[in-house]
Every structure is written in C-alpha cells, then in structure tokens.
Amino acid sequence: MTVNSEIYISNNDNHHIYQRQWALEVVDGPRTGQYLPIHHTPVVLGSAAHSDFQFSSHDVAPAHAELHVGPDAMRIRDLGGRAGCHLNRQRVYDARVFPTDRIDLGETTLRVHVADHRAIEPQLDEEDLGCLVARSPSTQRVAAWVQHLAPQSVGICFVGPPSSGRTAWARHLHNLRMGKDLPFVVYHPLRTSRPLMGKGSIFEQAEGGTLVIDTPTSLQPDTQIALLDEMDSPQAPQILTIDALGISGQLVAGLAERVGTVHLHLNALHKRKEDLNAFLAYHLRAWHLPAPGAALSHWISSPHPTTTFRDIMSAFWSNWRLVTPEPAARASLRSAALTDLLAYQRGDVDAAAASLRCSSSALFKELSQRNIPLPE
C-alpha cells in the first residue's frame, strides 16, 4: 500500500516546523539529468511500465528495488534484480539511505537529495478540542499542529516545563489517532522501577495504544536500543514523548528521529494569559463553585488590590465549603488548584509557587479526564 510521503520535521533550536521533500537525481544511465521528486512511499524502481520510476535498461529488473521514505533517512530493499542494488558502491539488500548517498541499479546511478521548506501553518478547528483549553496564540498553534499531524505516524515530542499541559496534549493526540478506548500509558523512567521493555513491561501494557515517555533521555542506552528494535512490531504502541528541554541529538542513533521528529512547544502556564481566564471559568463551572464574590472579582481585575490575596481566598473558600459538602482533602486540593490559577492570572508567580507542584498536575489530570464543555 502506498501512502503520501508528506513529512514534517523540526528541531529544538527554534519553534519552526519544516516540510521535507526527498528526490532522486539520475547522474548516469538512460535518464541522466532528470530530477525525480518522491511524493509517496514506498517507491518501486524498475524497468516495468507500472514502476513508480521506470528505467528502461537491460540490467534493471521489472521490479528491481523499493524505497521507503522516513523523516531522517530512506530505506532501500533489493527486490531480486540480477544486477543487485549497490549503495555507495557496496552491495546491499536492506539498508538505510541518507542525503547525498549514491544508488546503483546496474548501469543507472541515482543521487539522493533532500530539501526542507518552512511549512505552512495549519488552521485550527476549535470544535475538535474536546475539553482542552487553547485560547492563547501559542497554544492554538500547538492545537492546530496536533490536529494536522494526527492522521500521520510522525513522532511528536511535547516540550515545555512541568504543569504546562504536556500529558494532556499527548492524550488529546492519542484520542484523535487511536480513540479513547485504546490503552494510554505514561511512563516516568525516574519514578518507577517497572521495566519499560520485556515480559510484563510498560511497553506490553500499552500494546495497540499509546505509550508516552516522560524525559526519554533518562533511559539507559540498552533500553533505548531495545525500544527502537520493537517499534515496528505488529502490536507496538505509538510512541509519544514529553520533555522539558527537547530530545534532539540526545538519544541513540535513529530513536530521536522516530519519537521526536516534530517538537511542539508549550509555554509555561503563567505566560498564557488567555488560557488562564478560560481555565478559571472552566473550573468554576466544572466544580459547581459559586461565582466569585465582589471582593474576589475586584482582586482579579484591580492592579492594586486593597485586600490581600490570602484574605480574599480564605473568605471565598470558607464560604464555598459551607454550601458544598465535600471531603476535606479534595476540597483543599481544589482550593490550591484554583488559587494557583488566580495567582498566575495576575502574573504573581511567587504566590502560586508553594502549592504549584501538588496542585497543577492534578488540575491537568482532572481537565483531561472530564468532558465538561467550556463556558463561553
């Protein structure tokens, strides 16, 4: 089966995404001088009329070789031509092909080319976001690319600080690609002793679904190699990654290109003012909280509040607990989460720092698991 060879790549040096175009240049043989762009994969090279690229030569078999296109390299497979396939003057049967490599099919010689062009930014379909919040321009860009790349098998790394929503966006991509009913497993190498690979492993648990690896650069090299070897097995899960800094050039050869072909960058929550306003409205509704009182509304909108933040929040949550019976621990968690949102909304990062670690992760987990429409 042939598929479109549309390939997107990026690196962690900038936030740009590029579209990659592979091509073959005939440097010797019957079609010398021709430039052959590759628009789908696989591509069959041969002398038959139905070949994708036909080379009418006595030493080229009807179906001589096959090229499979990937983000960082192509793969050539010998289909049994009598003259064989030679890559950089070495006989090969199945090998990776890189830009500038030379392929010889009998008397025909091909040179491999690749060109990267700045990709056109896709448009966002806001109806396809589910319960995720994407009001800020930077988050809308991430959402648009997730939608655009979902039908493709490209590996995506969500880059951003903790509590920026990386796992929630990975789950959203999983839902678009795989459906909500298939396994979605998040693996933290530094937080669990359970093995990633092998019998009874995390990889096996995620089979048929999605495996998200948090900070894959912390994996041991032998584990990275085992992961790369198993990624093409029939039941292998799709692999997504999340990282604070990105994974370009920090994994074993071939793995980074498979699991982090495209880096999508998420800004820290306190830098996404438009998202904060929507988060606040969302949680007031999702948790059935009373609307903010006059004092709280004044604190939100006023650049110089006359009442301290702690006084207002204490009064607000004391009033809420009187009308909303709930276990104390959960009420405390929700209080801390919304407190963080309000502090970030005001740009007061320090006010949220104390409770951020315990509350923000739970906030995003709740956001990704509940399907309550966002208020207008």
C-alpha positions as CSV (number, residue, x, y, z in Angstrom):
1,M,0.0,0.0,0.0
2,T,1.3,3.4,-0.9
3,V,0.8,6.4,1.3
4,N,1.5,10.1,1.0
5,S,5.1,10.8,1.9
6,E,4.3,14.2,3.4
7,I,7.0,14.5,6.1
8,Y,7.3,17.2,8.8
9,I,10.4,17.8,10.9
10,S,11.6,20.3,13.5
11,N,14.4,20.7,15.9
12,N,14.7,22.2,19.4
13,D,16.8,25.2,18.3
14,N,13.7,27.1,17.1
15,H,9.9,26.6,17.0
16,H,9.7,26.3,13.2
17,I,8.3,23.2,11.5
18,Y,9.6,22.3,8.1
19,Q,8.2,20.1,5.3
20,R,10.8,17.6,3.9
21,Q,11.0,16.6,0.2
22,W,13.1,13.7,-0.9
23,A,14.2,13.3,-4.5
24,L,16.4,11.2,-6.8
25,E,18.7,12.7,-9.4
26,V,19.8,10.5,-12.3
27,V,23.5,11.1,-12.7
28,D,24.3,8.2,-15.0
29,G,22.2,5.9,-17.3
30,P,19.3,6.3,-19.7
31,R,17.6,9.2,-17.9
32,T,20.7,11.2,-17.0
33,G,19.9,14.7,-15.8
34,Q,16.4,14.0,-14.7
35,Y,15.2,15.1,-11.2
36,L,12.6,12.8,-9.7
37,P,10.7,14.1,-6.6
38,I,9.2,11.4,-4.3
39,H,5.6,12.1,-3.4
40,H,4.5,8.7,-1.8
41,T,6.0,5.7,-0.1
42,P,7.1,3.0,-0.9
43,V,8.5,3.8,-4.3
44,V,9.3,0.9,-6.7
45,L,12.3,1.3,-9.1
46,G,12.3,-1.0,-12.1
47,S,12.0,-1.4,-15.9
48,A,8.3,-2.3,-15.9
49,A,5.9,0.3,-17.2
50,H,3.9,0.3,-13.9
51,S,7.1,1.1,-11.8
52,D,6.9,4.4,-9.9
53,F,10.3,5.3,-11.6
54,Q,10.9,3.4,-14.8
55,F,14.5,2.8,-16.0
56,S,14.5,1.1,-19.4
57,S,17.8,-0.8,-19.2
58,H,18.7,-4.5,-19.8
59,D,20.3,-4.8,-16.4
60,V,17.3,-3.3,-14.4
61,A,14.7,-5.9,-13.4
62,P,10.9,-5.1,-13.8
63,A,10.8,-4.6,-10.0
64,H,14.4,-4.0,-9.1
65,A,14.3,-2.1,-5.7
66,E,12.0,-0.4,-3.3
67,L,12.4,2.8,-1.4
68,H,10.6,3.6,1.9
69,V,10.6,7.2,2.9
70,G,11.3,8.3,6.5
71,P,11.9,11.6,8.3
72,D,15.7,11.3,8.6
73,A,16.5,8.6,6.0
74,M,15.1,6.3,3.3
75,R,15.4,2.5,3.3
76,I,16.2,0.6,0.2
77,R,15.2,-3.0,-0.3
78,D,16.5,-5.3,-3.0
79,L,13.6,-6.9,-4.8
80,G,15.7,-9.5,-6.6
81,G,17.2,-7.7,-9.6
82,R,20.0,-9.8,-11.2
83,A,22.4,-6.8,-11.1
84,G,21.6,-6.2,-7.4
85,C,21.5,-2.9,-5.5
86,H,24.6,-1.0,-4.6
87,L,24.7,1.8,-2.1
88,N,27.9,3.9,-2.2
89,R,29.4,1.1,-4.3
90,Q,28.6,-1.6,-1.7
91,R,26.1,-4.4,-2.4
92,V,23.1,-4.1,-0.1
93,Y,19.8,-6.0,0.4
94,D,18.2,-3.8,3.0
95,A,19.9,-0.6,4.1
96,R,19.3,3.0,5.2
97,V,19.8,5.7,2.6
98,F,20.8,9.3,3.5
99,P,21.1,12.5,1.6
100,T,23.9,12.6,-1.0
101,D,24.2,8.8,-1.0
102,R,24.7,7.1,-4.4
103,I,22.4,4.2,-5.5
104,D,23.5,2.0,-8.4
105,L,21.0,-0.2,-10.3
106,G,23.0,-1.8,-13.0
107,E,24.2,1.0,-15.2
108,T,21.8,3.5,-13.7
109,T,23.2,5.7,-11.0
110,L,21.0,7.9,-8.7
111,R,22.0,10.6,-6.2
112,V,19.8,11.2,-3.2
113,H,18.6,14.7,-2.4
114,V,16.5,16.2,0.4
115,A,15.2,19.8,0.7
116,D,13.4,21.3,3.7
117,H,10.9,24.1,3.3
118,R,9.2,26.1,6.0
119,A,5.8,24.5,6.4
120,I,2.6,26.4,6.0
121,E,0.9,26.8,9.4
122,P,-2.3,24.8,9.6
123,Q,-5.7,26.2,10.6
124,L,-7.2,25.3,14.0
125,D,-10.6,23.6,14.2
126,E,-11.8,24.7,17.6
127,E,-14.7,22.2,17.6
128,D,-12.2,19.3,17.7
129,L,-10.5,20.3,21.0
130,G,-12.8,18.5,23.4
131,C,-12.3,19.9,26.9
132,L,-8.8,21.2,26.3
133,V,-8.2,25.0,26.5
134,A,-6.4,26.7,23.6
135,R,-7.2,30.4,23.8
136,S,-3.6,31.8,23.7
137,P,-1.9,32.1,20.3
138,S,0.9,29.8,21.3
139,T,-1.4,27.1,22.5
140,Q,-3.7,27.5,19.4
141,R,-0.6,26.8,17.3
142,V,0.1,23.6,19.2
143,A,-3.5,22.5,18.8
144,A,-3.6,23.2,15.1
145,W,-0.4,21.1,14.5
146,V,-1.8,18.3,16.7
147,Q,-4.9,18.2,14.5
148,H,-2.8,18.4,11.3
149,L,-0.3,15.7,12.3
150,A,-2.8,13.3,13.9
151,P,-3.6,11.3,10.7
152,Q,0.2,10.7,10.2
153,S,2.5,8.4,12.0
154,V,5.0,11.1,12.8
155,G,6.6,11.0,16.2
156,I,5.9,14.1,18.4
157,C,7.7,15.4,21.4
158,F,5.7,17.9,23.6
159,V,8.3,20.3,25.0
160,G,7.6,22.5,28.0
161,P,8.0,22.9,31.7
162,P,6.1,20.6,34.2
163,S,2.4,21.5,34.5
164,S,2.3,23.1,31.1
165,G,-0.2,20.5,29.9
166,R,2.2,18.2,28.0
167,T,0.5,15.0,29.0
168,A,-3.0,16.4,28.4
169,W,-2.0,17.3,24.8
170,A,-0.4,13.8,24.4
171,R,-3.7,12.3,25.5
172,H,-5.6,14.5,23.0
173,L,-3.4,13.3,20.2
174,H,-4.0,9.8,21.3
175,N,-7.7,10.3,21.2
176,L,-7.5,11.7,17.7
177,R,-5.3,9.0,16.3
178,M,-6.3,5.9,18.3
179,G,-9.6,6.6,20.0
180,K,-10.4,6.9,23.7
181,D,-10.9,3.2,24.3
182,L,-7.4,2.0,23.5
183,P,-4.6,2.0,26.1
184,F,-2.9,5.3,27.1
185,V,0.1,4.7,29.3
186,V,2.5,7.3,30.7
187,Y,6.0,6.1,31.7
188,H,8.3,8.1,34.0
189,P,11.7,6.4,34.0
190,L,12.8,8.2,37.1
191,R,9.6,7.5,39.1
192,T,9.1,3.7,38.6
193,S,11.1,0.6,38.9
194,R,8.9,-1.3,36.5
195,P,10.8,-2.2,33.3
196,L,10.0,-0.4,30.0
197,M,10.7,-3.4,27.8
198,G,10.3,-7.2,28.2
199,K,7.5,-9.5,29.5
200,G,5.0,-7.8,31.8
201,S,6.6,-4.4,30.9
202,I,5.1,-0.9,30.4
203,F,5.6,-1.4,26.6
204,E,3.5,-4.6,26.7
205,Q,0.8,-2.8,28.8
206,A,0.5,-0.1,26.1
207,E,0.3,-2.5,23.1
208,G,-2.2,-1.4,20.5
209,G,-2.5,2.1,22.0
210,T,-0.1,4.9,23.0
211,L,3.0,5.0,25.2
212,V,4.1,8.4,26.5
213,I,7.7,8.5,27.7
214,D,8.5,11.3,30.1
215,T,12.1,12.5,29.7
216,P,13.3,9.7,27.4
217,T,16.9,11.0,27.6
218,S,17.0,9.4,31.1
219,L,16.6,5.9,29.5
220,Q,19.7,3.7,29.5
221,P,21.2,3.2,26.1
222,D,20.4,-0.5,26.0
223,T,16.8,0.3,26.8
224,Q,16.7,2.8,24.0
225,I,18.1,0.3,21.5
226,A,15.5,-2.3,22.7
227,L,12.7,0.2,22.2
228,L,13.9,1.1,18.7
229,D,14.0,-2.6,17.8
230,E,10.5,-3.2,19.0
231,M,8.8,-0.1,17.5
232,D,8.0,-1.9,14.2
233,S,6.4,-5.0,15.8
234,P,2.8,-5.6,14.8
235,Q,1.3,-4.7,18.2
236,A,3.7,-1.9,19.1
237,P,2.1,1.2,20.6
238,Q,2.7,4.6,19.0
239,I,5.4,6.4,21.0
240,L,5.0,10.0,22.1
241,T,7.5,11.9,24.3
242,I,7.3,14.8,26.7
243,D,10.4,16.7,27.9
244,A,11.3,20.0,29.5
245,L,14.1,20.8,27.0
246,G,13.6,18.6,23.9
247,I,15.3,15.5,22.8
248,S,17.2,16.5,19.6
249,G,20.6,14.8,19.4
250,Q,20.3,13.2,22.9
251,L,19.2,9.6,22.1
252,V,20.8,6.7,20.4
253,A,21.0,6.9,16.6
254,G,17.6,6.5,14.9
255,L,15.5,6.8,18.0
256,A,15.1,10.6,18.2
257,E,14.1,10.7,14.6
258,R,11.3,8.1,15.3
259,V,9.9,9.5,18.6
260,G,10.6,13.2,18.3
261,T,10.5,14.1,14.6
262,V,8.5,17.2,15.4
263,H,8.8,19.2,18.6
264,L,5.7,21.1,19.7
265,H,6.5,23.8,22.4
266,L,4.1,24.6,25.2
267,N,4.7,27.8,27.2
268,A,4.6,27.9,31.0
269,L,1.0,28.4,32.2
270,H,1.7,31.8,33.7
271,K,2.7,33.1,30.2
272,R,-0.7,32.1,28.7
273,K,-3.0,34.8,29.9
274,E,-5.9,33.9,27.6
275,D,-5.7,30.3,28.7
276,L,-5.7,31.2,32.4
277,N,-9.0,33.1,32.1
278,A,-10.6,30.1,30.4
279,F,-9.2,27.7,33.0
280,L,-10.7,29.8,35.7
281,A,-14.1,29.9,34.1
282,Y,-13.9,26.2,33.4
283,H,-13.1,25.1,36.9
284,L,-15.7,27.4,38.5
285,R,-18.3,25.6,36.3
286,A,-16.8,22.1,36.4
287,W,-16.6,22.0,40.1
288,H,-20.0,23.7,40.6
289,L,-18.5,26.6,42.5
290,P,-20.4,29.8,43.3
291,A,-19.4,32.8,41.1
292,P,-16.6,34.9,42.5
293,G,-17.9,37.5,45.0
294,A,-17.3,41.2,44.7
295,A,-14.1,41.2,46.6
296,L,-12.6,38.3,44.5
297,S,-13.7,39.9,41.3
298,H,-12.1,43.1,42.4
299,W,-8.8,41.3,43.2
300,I,-8.8,39.7,39.8
301,S,-9.4,42.9,37.8
302,S,-7.6,45.5,40.0
303,P,-3.9,46.2,39.5
304,H,-3.6,47.3,43.2
305,P,-6.0,45.2,45.4
306,T,-6.8,46.8,48.7
307,T,-7.3,43.4,50.3
308,T,-4.6,40.8,50.5
309,F,-4.8,37.7,48.2
310,R,-4.7,35.3,51.2
311,D,-7.6,37.1,53.0
312,I,-9.8,37.0,49.9
313,M,-9.1,33.4,49.1
314,S,-9.6,32.4,52.7
315,A,-13.0,34.0,52.8
316,F,-14.0,32.7,49.5
317,W,-13.2,29.1,50.2
318,S,-14.7,29.2,53.7
319,N,-17.9,30.3,52.2
320,W,-17.7,27.6,49.5
321,R,-17.2,24.8,52.0
322,L,-20.3,25.9,53.8
323,V,-22.5,25.3,50.7
324,T,-20.6,22.5,49.0
325,P,-20.1,19.4,51.2
326,E,-17.0,17.5,50.1
327,P,-14.1,15.6,51.7
328,A,-11.7,18.0,53.2
329,A,-8.6,16.7,51.3
330,R,-10.3,17.1,47.9
331,A,-11.7,20.5,48.8
332,S,-8.2,21.5,49.8
333,L,-6.8,20.3,46.5
334,R,-9.3,22.2,44.5
335,S,-8.7,25.3,46.6
336,A,-5.0,25.1,45.9
337,A,-5.5,24.5,42.1
338,L,-7.8,27.4,41.7
339,T,-5.6,29.5,43.9
340,D,-2.7,28.8,41.5
341,L,-4.8,29.8,38.5
342,L,-5.8,33.1,40.1
343,A,-2.2,33.9,41.1
344,Y,-0.9,33.1,37.7
345,Q,-3.7,35.1,36.1
346,R,-2.4,38.1,38.0
347,G,1.1,37.4,36.9
348,D,2.0,36.7,40.6
349,V,4.2,33.6,40.0
350,D,5.6,33.6,43.5
351,A,2.1,33.4,45.1
352,A,1.5,30.1,43.4
353,A,4.9,28.6,43.8
354,A,4.3,27.0,47.2
355,S,1.4,24.8,46.1
356,L,2.1,24.5,42.4
357,R,3.8,21.2,42.5
358,C,1.0,19.3,44.2
359,S,-2.0,21.1,42.6
360,S,-1.2,21.8,38.9
361,S,-0.6,18.2,37.9
362,A,-3.9,17.2,39.5
363,L,-5.6,20.1,37.8
364,F,-4.5,19.0,34.3
365,K,-5.3,15.4,35.1
366,E,-8.8,16.3,36.0
367,L,-9.1,18.6,33.0
368,S,-8.1,15.8,30.6
369,Q,-10.3,13.2,32.2
370,R,-13.6,15.2,32.4
371,N,-15.6,16.1,29.4
372,I,-17.4,19.3,30.5
373,P,-17.9,21.9,27.8
374,L,-16.1,25.1,28.4
375,P,-18.2,28.1,29.2
376,E,-18.3,30.9,26.6
